[in-house]
Amino acid sequence: EALLLLLDVGPSMHSVLPEIEKVCSMLVQKKLIYNKYDEVGIILFGTEDTDNELTTEVGGYQHVVVLKNIKVVDGDIVEALQQLPRGTTDGDCIHK
């Protein structure tokens, strides 16, 4: 089973990001314990930076970062979810 977390870290979400960090890291910790072969990935939008393959290949998709590619769940993913960056732009995960 694979889980891809798409998380808005833009300014409008800053007030709830601590709760999102907590819930998502608990979800992934549960997978780490009970479903250790499941795969998890994390994509952030609303970030200051841009780091994703589509930007390089076709352009657009600004302020979207692939924080963790889909891979077998591990402690690095949990740690990344506990320290999400606070973005500086409004995110849009649908449009280029």
HUGI-V186649 format. One line per field, one symbol per residue. ss: DSSP state (~ for helix, > for strand, _ for the rest). psi: psi as a letter, one per 20 degrees, with the letter a starting at -180 (. if undefined). Layout:
ss = ???
psi = ???
//
This chain:
ss = _>>>>>>>__~~~___~~~~~~~~~~~~~~~~~~____>>>>>>>_____>_~~~~~~_____>>>>>>>>>__~~~~~~~~______________
psi = qqpopopojrhiihhihhhgggghhhghgghhghmijqqqqppqqjqgrpnqhhgggirblqkppogpqprpprhhggghhilpqoriqpqoigq.
//
